[in-house]
Amino acid sequence: MIVRLLTMLLLLAVAAPAAAQSGTPIVIGQSYRLPSAVMGTDRTMNIWLPPGYATSGKTYPVLYLLDGGVEQDFHHISGLAQLGTIVGTTQDVIVVGIETVDRRNELAFPTSDAKLKADYPTAGHSARFRRYIANEVKPWVAAHYRTSGDDGLIGESLAGLFVVETLLRTPALFDRYIAISPSLWWDNESLTALAPGLLRAGDVQRRWLWLTVADEKGMGVDGFAAALKASAPPTLDWTYAPRRNETHATIYHGAALAALRALYPVVAGN
């Protein structure tokens, strides 16, 4: 009986300090739930600011992240941006995570393929999602944060398809494009077939594209790279850097780090 009582007292003594302690929340960014007239519902954006933003008075480039929800890719991409700032390998950027809800609806363009239509009946509204970004997301960010006007877009898989389509159809919407293993197989690679004409008809301002693909067949990325080689205007500074040692599931983090270093290099003197 005495042994049991002593044991209980010992457990209570150990547990009491732990119960009295309270942790401090780790704040990574800010999350906003805002009404969208374009999408017809409230939508979520997550924003990470580089260290020193509050006191610097500077303006910053913005990297818009597709699939940017807290349960999607926001944490690991904002973490890469923070790492680049801390060790001085990339410019300071604001990361805006744009959460997706129905990815094929929001990131894929319409298809004429009967099987794809049957399998994904909600797909095909990328143009609407692009209007949402252009008309609501970007103006809101510019109104609430110190932005430099240098805007980038990053996405992987279906989000990478959206990145490529945006570059081809509305190139002026962003300055820097990062497409990681884009799903260019969609609609029987029809976007690649249209690419030469769209590239030749594009704007004359300088743009950057960083493109990669994992060791995976049937993505259609090699064909798009060939179209770039044949038809890209001199104002499009593009890089194709396949990562054949990666899979579709493992490519994103390391490729994003390489892309940030390539497209947001530290400028001497800054």
C-alpha positions as CSV (number, residue, x, y, z in Angstrom):
1,M,0.0,0.0,0.0
2,I,2.8,2.4,1.0
3,V,4.7,1.6,-2.2
4,R,1.6,2.3,-4.3
5,L,1.1,5.6,-2.5
6,L,4.7,6.7,-3.0
7,T,4.4,5.8,-6.7
8,M,1.3,7.9,-7.2
9,L,2.9,10.8,-5.4
10,L,6.0,10.6,-7.6
11,L,3.9,10.5,-10.7
12,L,1.9,13.6,-9.6
13,A,5.1,15.4,-8.8
14,V,6.4,14.8,-12.3
15,A,3.2,15.6,-14.1
16,A,2.4,18.8,-12.2
17,P,5.2,21.0,-13.7
18,A,4.4,19.7,-17.2
19,A,0.7,20.5,-16.8
20,A,1.6,24.0,-15.6
21,Q,3.7,24.8,-18.6
22,S,2.2,26.3,-21.7
23,G,3.8,26.4,-25.1
24,T,4.2,29.4,-27.3
25,P,2.6,29.1,-30.8
26,I,5.0,29.0,-33.7
27,V,3.7,31.6,-36.2
28,I,4.7,30.8,-39.8
29,G,2.4,33.2,-41.7
30,Q,-1.0,34.6,-42.0
31,S,-4.1,32.8,-43.4
32,Y,-6.9,34.8,-45.0
33,R,-10.4,33.5,-45.9
34,L,-11.8,36.0,-48.4
35,P,-14.9,36.2,-50.6
36,S,-14.4,35.6,-54.3
37,A,-16.9,36.9,-56.9
38,V,-15.1,35.0,-59.6
39,M,-15.2,31.6,-57.8
40,G,-18.6,32.3,-56.1
41,T,-17.4,31.3,-52.6
42,D,-14.9,32.2,-50.0
43,R,-11.3,31.2,-50.8
44,T,-8.2,30.8,-48.7
45,M,-4.8,32.4,-49.2
46,N,-1.7,31.8,-46.9
47,I,1.0,34.3,-46.8
48,W,4.6,34.1,-45.6
49,L,6.8,37.2,-45.2
50,P,10.6,37.2,-45.2
51,P,12.4,38.0,-42.0
52,G,12.7,41.7,-41.5
53,Y,9.7,42.6,-43.6
54,A,8.0,44.6,-40.8
55,T,10.9,47.0,-40.4
56,S,12.7,47.1,-43.8
57,G,10.5,49.4,-45.7
58,K,11.6,47.6,-48.9
59,T,9.4,46.1,-51.6
60,Y,9.6,42.4,-52.4
61,P,9.0,40.1,-55.3
62,V,6.1,37.7,-54.8
63,L,6.0,34.0,-55.5
64,Y,2.5,32.7,-56.0
65,L,2.2,29.1,-55.0
66,L,-0.5,26.9,-56.5
67,D,-1.8,24.2,-54.1
68,G,-0.8,26.6,-51.4
69,G,-3.0,25.4,-48.6
70,V,-1.6,24.6,-45.2
71,E,-2.3,20.9,-45.8
72,Q,-0.8,21.2,-49.4
73,D,2.5,22.8,-50.3
74,F,2.6,26.0,-48.3
75,H,4.9,24.9,-45.5
76,H,7.6,23.3,-47.5
77,I,7.8,26.0,-50.1
78,S,7.8,28.8,-47.6
79,G,10.4,26.9,-45.7
80,L,12.6,26.9,-48.8
81,A,12.1,30.6,-49.1
82,Q,13.1,31.1,-45.5
83,L,16.2,28.9,-45.9
84,G,17.3,30.9,-48.9
85,T,17.0,34.1,-46.9
86,I,18.8,32.8,-43.8
87,V,21.8,31.4,-45.7
88,G,21.8,34.1,-48.4
89,T,21.3,31.8,-51.5
90,T,18.1,33.4,-52.8
91,Q,16.4,36.8,-52.8
92,D,13.9,37.6,-50.1
93,V,10.4,36.9,-51.5
94,I,6.8,37.0,-50.3
95,V,5.2,33.6,-50.7
96,V,1.4,33.6,-51.4
97,G,-0.1,30.2,-51.1
98,I,-3.3,29.9,-53.2
99,E,-5.3,27.0,-51.8
100,T,-7.0,24.7,-54.4
101,V,-10.2,22.8,-53.6
102,D,-11.0,20.8,-56.8
103,R,-7.7,20.6,-58.5
104,R,-8.9,19.3,-61.9
105,N,-11.6,21.9,-62.0
106,E,-9.3,24.7,-61.1
107,L,-6.0,23.7,-62.7
108,A,-6.9,21.8,-65.9
109,F,-8.3,23.3,-69.1
110,P,-11.3,21.8,-71.0
111,T,-10.7,18.4,-72.7
112,S,-12.3,16.8,-75.7
113,D,-11.2,13.3,-74.5
114,A,-14.4,11.3,-73.7
115,K,-12.7,9.2,-71.0
116,L,-11.2,12.2,-69.2
117,K,-14.6,13.9,-69.3
118,A,-16.2,10.8,-67.8
119,D,-13.6,10.3,-65.2
120,Y,-13.3,13.9,-64.1
121,P,-16.7,15.6,-64.8
122,T,-15.8,18.8,-62.9
123,A,-12.6,19.4,-64.8
124,G,-11.8,22.2,-67.2
125,H,-12.1,25.6,-65.6
126,S,-8.5,26.7,-65.4
127,A,-9.5,30.0,-67.2
128,R,-11.8,30.9,-64.4
129,F,-9.2,30.1,-61.8
130,R,-6.7,32.3,-63.7
131,R,-9.2,35.2,-63.6
132,Y,-9.5,34.7,-59.9
133,I,-5.8,35.0,-59.5
134,A,-5.5,38.0,-61.9
135,N,-8.5,40.0,-60.8
136,E,-8.7,39.2,-57.1
137,V,-5.7,37.5,-55.6
138,K,-2.9,39.7,-57.1
139,P,-4.7,43.0,-56.6
140,W,-5.4,42.1,-53.0
141,V,-1.8,41.2,-52.3
142,A,-0.5,44.4,-54.0
143,A,-2.9,46.5,-51.9
144,H,-1.9,44.9,-48.6
145,Y,1.8,44.2,-48.9
146,R,4.9,46.0,-50.2
147,T,5.3,44.3,-53.5
148,S,7.9,45.1,-56.2
149,G,5.8,44.1,-59.2
150,D,8.1,41.1,-59.9
151,D,5.7,38.2,-59.7
152,G,6.4,34.5,-60.0
153,L,4.2,31.4,-60.3
154,I,5.1,27.9,-59.1
155,G,3.3,24.5,-59.3
156,E,3.8,20.8,-59.6
157,S,1.9,18.1,-61.5
158,L,-1.6,19.6,-62.4
159,A,-0.5,22.9,-60.9
160,G,2.5,22.7,-63.2
161,L,0.2,22.2,-66.2
162,F,-1.6,25.4,-65.0
163,V,1.8,27.2,-64.9
164,V,2.6,26.2,-68.5
165,E,-0.8,27.1,-69.8
166,T,-0.6,30.5,-68.0
167,L,2.8,31.2,-69.6
168,L,1.5,30.4,-73.1
169,R,-2.0,32.1,-72.9
170,T,-1.4,35.0,-70.6
171,P,2.4,35.5,-70.4
172,A,2.2,39.0,-69.0
173,L,0.4,37.8,-65.8
174,F,3.7,36.7,-64.2
175,D,7.4,37.3,-64.8
176,R,8.9,34.0,-63.6
177,Y,7.4,30.6,-64.1
178,I,8.3,27.3,-62.3
179,A,6.7,24.1,-63.7
180,I,7.7,20.9,-61.9
181,S,6.6,17.7,-63.6
182,P,3.7,19.4,-65.3
183,S,0.9,17.1,-66.4
184,L,1.2,18.0,-70.0
185,W,-0.3,14.6,-70.9
186,W,-3.7,16.2,-70.2
187,D,-6.0,16.3,-73.3
188,N,-3.6,14.1,-75.3
189,E,-0.9,16.7,-75.0
190,S,-2.9,19.3,-76.9
191,L,-1.2,22.2,-75.1
192,T,2.1,21.1,-76.5
193,A,0.6,21.0,-80.0
194,L,-0.5,24.6,-79.6
195,A,2.7,25.8,-78.0
196,P,4.7,26.8,-81.1
197,G,1.9,29.2,-82.2
198,L,1.3,30.5,-78.7
199,L,5.0,31.1,-78.1
200,R,5.4,33.0,-81.4
201,A,2.4,35.1,-80.5
202,G,3.6,35.9,-77.0
203,D,4.6,39.3,-75.6
204,V,8.0,40.8,-76.1
205,Q,8.8,41.4,-72.4
206,R,11.4,39.2,-70.8
207,R,10.1,36.2,-69.0
208,W,11.7,33.3,-67.2
209,L,10.7,29.6,-67.2
210,W,12.3,26.8,-65.1
211,L,11.0,23.4,-66.2
212,T,11.7,20.0,-64.9
213,V,10.3,16.4,-64.9
214,A,11.1,13.3,-62.9
215,D,11.9,9.8,-64.2
216,E,8.4,9.2,-65.4
217,K,7.0,8.3,-68.8
218,G,4.0,9.8,-70.5
219,M,4.1,13.3,-68.9
220,G,4.6,15.0,-72.3
221,V,7.3,17.3,-70.9
222,D,10.0,16.3,-73.3
223,G,7.8,17.2,-76.2
224,F,7.1,20.6,-74.7
225,A,10.8,21.2,-74.2
226,A,11.3,20.4,-77.9
227,A,8.6,23.0,-78.8
228,L,10.5,25.5,-76.6
229,K,13.7,24.8,-78.4
230,A,12.1,25.3,-81.8
231,S,9.8,28.2,-81.1
232,A,10.6,30.1,-77.9
233,P,11.2,33.8,-78.5
234,P,14.5,35.3,-77.4
235,T,12.8,37.2,-74.6
236,L,11.8,33.9,-72.9
237,D,14.8,32.8,-70.8
238,W,14.0,29.1,-70.3
239,T,15.7,26.2,-68.6
240,Y,14.9,22.5,-68.9
241,A,16.5,20.5,-66.1
242,P,15.1,16.9,-65.9
243,R,15.7,15.2,-62.6
244,R,15.8,11.5,-63.7
245,N,16.8,10.3,-60.2
246,E,13.5,11.4,-58.8
247,T,9.9,10.1,-59.0
248,H,6.7,12.1,-59.3
249,A,6.3,11.8,-55.6
250,T,9.8,12.9,-54.6
251,I,10.7,15.6,-57.1
252,Y,9.0,18.7,-55.8
253,H,11.1,19.8,-52.8
254,G,14.5,19.5,-54.3
255,A,13.4,20.9,-57.7
256,A,11.8,23.9,-56.0
257,L,15.0,24.7,-54.2
258,A,17.0,24.6,-57.4
259,A,14.3,26.7,-59.2
260,L,14.4,29.4,-56.5
261,R,18.1,29.6,-56.7
262,A,18.0,29.9,-60.4
263,L,15.2,32.4,-60.8
264,Y,15.7,34.4,-57.6
265,P,19.5,34.6,-57.3
266,V,21.0,37.0,-54.7
267,V,22.0,40.2,-56.5
268,A,25.5,41.5,-55.5
269,G,25.3,44.6,-53.3
270,N,21.8,43.8,-52.0
